[in-house]
Amino acid sequence: MWLYCYDLLLTCHSRPTEFKYHAFVIYSNEDKLWMKTKLLTLLEEKHHLTCCVHYRNFELGIPFRDNMANSVYKSYKVIALFSSNFLRSNYCKYELDIAIGRLLQKRDRSLIVIRIDEADCAELPPELKQRSFIDYCDILERPLWKRKLLGFLGLPEDSETHEATRDQSNCCENITFGFNGMPVTNKNGV
């Protein structure tokens, strides 16, 4: 019982009461597997957050564009899964435009972009080109993506994420890079 109440307290604490959701997720349907297995597993199953995703949370009978806007403004944070598929989706672009509008209007640091494949960052809207984003696609940044996202959401880093990050950081300390920027192996193949 105490653990349940503690989890509930943490969940409520991380989301101001004026918001229905902790985060709205903007993603292409073609990236649904990544969104469900990586993102929702971390946020909903592990940290018990309430995420808004269109296939289950959009209200029936409401125009699609209204549902998009409502989801952005009813969520404490907005997470955009930037990918090649995202760039081909007019719906993703429209939702991102609404999220950028909120970001600029309220100046509330409500939007984070996670690049999940080799999508060209030059394709980001001008308002986001000078902002930091999480680059899951970058092999050196990938071990840090969970910690960065949890920090953005105002959540404490969990011990499993911390251990994985520390292990990955330690393994990279002994890597030497050549003139071409590629890792150089030693005699032992490491």
N, C-alpha and C positions, 0 to 999 in steps of 0.2 A: 504494500500500500504506500509506504513512504517513498519507494523508488518511483512509483507511478506519479505521485504528487510532485516529486522533484523534477521528473521529466516534463510534466505539465507546466511547472513554474518556469523552467528553462525555455520551453517552447513559447509560452506567452510573453516572457521577458524579451525575447529577441524580435518580437513583432509588435509595433505600436497598435493599439486597439482600433484605430481608425481604418486599419487594413484587414481585409478578409483573408488574404493569402500572404505567406512569407515571400514567395517569389512566383512570378509569371515567367514561363519558359517559352521563348520564341525559337522555333526550330522548323526545319523542313521535315515533312513526313518521311522522306528518304533517309533521314538521320534518326528515326524513331528508336531504332535498336540502341544506338549510342546513348540517346537521351534516357531511355528506360534503364539500361544496365549500368551505366556509369553515373549519370546525374541523379536520377530519382532514387536509385539505391542508396547513394550517399546522403541525399537530403531528407528523403521521406522515411526510409527504413532505418538508417543509422542515427539520424538526428531528429526524427519525428517532426519535420517541418511540413507545412501544408503548401504544396505547390499547385499552381494553376496551369493546366495544360489543356489545349483546345478540345481534344477529342473526348474529354470527360467532364470539363467544367464550363464550357460555353452553354449559356441558357437557351433552351429551345424556344422558338418563336421570336427571338430577337435577331435583327439583321446582323450578319456576320461582322461587318465593320464596327457596329456598336459593341458587339461582344469583345472585339479586339481592344477597343478603347477602354471599355469597362475593366477588362482584365489587367491592363497596364496600370490604371489608376486605383484599382482595388488591391494591388500588390505592393508590399513594402519595397521589394527589389524586382528588377527585371534582368533575366539572364538570356542573352542571345547566343545561340550556338551557331557561330559563323562558319560556313562551309561552302564548297562549290555548289552543293544542292541549295543552300540558303540563297545564293546569288541568283539562281534561276527561278526563285519563288516570289511572285508579286505579293503574296500574302505576308511572307517574312519581311519583305522590304517595307510594306505598309505598317506592320506592327512595330518594326524598328523605328520608322519615322514618328510614330506616336510616342514611343519610349524616349526618343531624342527630344521631342517637343516637351514632354514632362520634365526631362533632365534640365533643359535650358530654362523652362518657365519656373520651376521650383528650386533649381540649383540644389538638388537633394542627393546627389551621388547615388542615384537609384539604378543605374544601368551598368552592367558588366558584359563584356564580350568574351566568349571563349572560342578560339579558333580550333576546330577539331580535325581539319584536314589541310591540304596545301592551298586553300583558297587564297587568292592574291589580296594582301592587306591594302593595296592601292584602291581596291574596290569598296573599301569602307566609306561611308558618308563623310564629307569634309569635317563635320562636327566631332567625329570620333578618331580621326587620323592622328591627332596629337595626344590622345588619351591612352593610358596603359590598358592592356588586355591580357588575358590568360592565353598562352599559346601552347595548348595541349599537343599540338603537332611538332613542336620543337623538342628534340630528344633530351636536351638539358633542362628544359622547363617542365616537362611532363611529370617528373616526380614531385613537383611543387604545386601542381594545379589544385589539389584538394585543399591544401593549407591556405593558398591564396583565396580560393572561393569562400572557404569558411571564414576567413578574416574579413572579406568583403561583406559577408552576411552578418558579421558581428558575433560569430559563434566561437567558442573556445576550440583550439586545435585538439583533436582526439589523439590518444596515445598511439593508435595504430598508424595514423597518417604521419605523426611525428617520427615514429620508428622507421617507417619506410623512407621518409625524406632523409633522415640522418644516415641510414644505411646507404642510400643512393649517393648522398653527398660524400661520404667517406670513400666510396668506390671511385668517385671521379677525382679525388685529390691526387691520385698517383698517375693520372693520365697525362702524357706529354703530347703536345700538338706540333705537327710539322709546319713547314712554311705554307703549305696549301690549306691549313686549317683542319686537316684530318688527323685523327688520333694515330699516334705511332706506337706500335707494340714493341715490347722488349724481347729479350731472348726467350723468356718463358711463355711468350704468347699472350702476355697481359698488357 
